[in-house]
């Protein structure tokens, strides 16, 4: 059994690439954030507002623990690497593909997205600060790094498949 994890900053294409990989490999894809929202009965944005980020991160770790035992593709939230126990789970229970997008590309992709609680007000500055703080954690957790700037979903998915064969 091999869980495949897609990690990366918000807007990197994890969910879209996850769906494409699912079709290509015949393996189910599960979006962690969607699963957390289903279980909690509220959106992540509402969860942050009502319970705070730490509460969400705890649920995220619990969800990761459950999903790590399955032969699936897991598309993670952008902050999954913040907790040391999550990085340990990722590294030790599957193959981790880091979809990397530059801060500039990320800002372009996220400009119209209102569902990201960590980016409310001052998108450009917040992306750059979060990006710099998370980049080393993504690299620590990753088995493979896939650059996504200026690429099609098809070419990113094809590279992901090559990484999984190596």
Secondary structure as GFF3:
##gff-version 3
##sequence-region A 1 166
A	DSSP	beta_strand	3	7	.	.	.	ID=ss1
A	DSSP	alpha_helix	14	25	.	.	.	ID=ss2
A	DSSP	beta_strand	29	31	.	.	.	ID=ss3
A	DSSP	alpha_helix	32	40	.	.	.	ID=ss4
A	DSSP	alpha_helix	44	51	.	.	.	ID=ss5
A	DSSP	alpha_helix	53	67	.	.	.	ID=ss6
A	DSSP	beta_strand	73	75	.	.	.	ID=ss7
A	DSSP	three_ten_helix	80	82	.	.	.	ID=ss8
A	DSSP	alpha_helix	84	93	.	.	.	ID=ss9
A	DSSP	beta_strand	94	100	.	.	.	ID=ss10
A	DSSP	alpha_helix	103	110	.	.	.	ID=ss11
A	DSSP	three_ten_helix	117	119	.	.	.	ID=ss12
A	DSSP	alpha_helix	123	141	.	.	.	ID=ss13
A	DSSP	beta_strand	144	147	.	.	.	ID=ss14
A	DSSP	alpha_helix	153	165	.	.	.	ID=ss15
###
